Structure formats: structure tokens, C-alpha cells
Amino acid sequence: MPKIKALETQSGAMRLLLYLLKGPSYVTLILDETDIPNIQLLRSIDLLEKLKLIQKRVDSSTYPKRNIISLTEKGKLVAMKVQEIEDLLNEN
């Protein structure tokens, strides 16, 4: 299956990529600041991690520990392309 098809099937994945362009975040913060439902967000995280577009690391300075999710270099490039498409679609 082409990798773009995998992104098509997970509608939250594109929104998550765009959200992470502003910087790393936590799952709880992403849920609070986006309209991506919880289960969809978790599936999107799994998919984007398999595609090597995001990475998770543990923030052990908080209790309980939280996963920080951020774009990889490849993920930044893909997210910027998605943003370009979004900008083109929003032009009047």
C-alpha cells in the first residue's frame, strides 16, 4: 500500500502534522487544543511514528511521566508540504 494512502485513511494524521509544526507537545495538550478525538489521535500517533514522521520521548521531569511528541526532520518536510496544500486550498 502506498504510504500516502495510509495517511488518507487516518484523518487526524494530517491535522496532527499541522499542529506539531508549531512545536513538540503532549497528548493531553493536543486533545485540548484540537478537535481530534482521543482514539483517532492515538491511531494517528501510531501511524505517523511507523512512517517516521514523528517521534516520542519521555518527559521524566513531570509526574506522571508524559510522552513528548515532535516531528522528525522528515515529518517537518511533510508537514510543511501539507501546510502549503492547505494554504492553496484556502486562497480565494
Secondary structure as the mmCIF struct_conf table of DSSP 4:
data_model
#
loop_
_struct_conf.conf_type_id
_struct_conf.id
_struct_conf.beg_label_comp_id
_struct_conf.beg_label_asym_id
_struct_conf.beg_label_seq_id
_struct_conf.end_label_comp_id
_struct_conf.end_label_asym_id
_struct_conf.end_label_seq_id
HELX_RH_AL_P HELX_RH_AL_P1 LYS A 3 THR A 9
HELX_RH_AL_P HELX_RH_AL_P2 SER A 11 LEU A 20
TURN_TY1_P TURN_TY1_P1 LEU A 21 LYS A 22
STRN STRN1 SER A 25 TYR A 26
HELX_RH_AL_P HELX_RH_AL_P3 VAL A 27 GLU A 33
BEND BEND1 THR A 34 THR A 34
HELX_RH_AL_P HELX_RH_AL_P4 ASN A 38 LYS A 50
TURN_TY1_P TURN_TY1_P2 LEU A 51 LYS A 52
BEND BEND2 LEU A 53 LEU A 53
STRN STRN2 ILE A 54 ASP A 59
TURN_TY1_P TURN_TY1_P3 SER A 60 SER A 61
BEND BEND3 THR A 62 PRO A 64
STRN STRN3 ARG A 66 LEU A 71
HELX_RH_AL_P HELX_RH_AL_P5 GLU A 73 ASN A 90
#
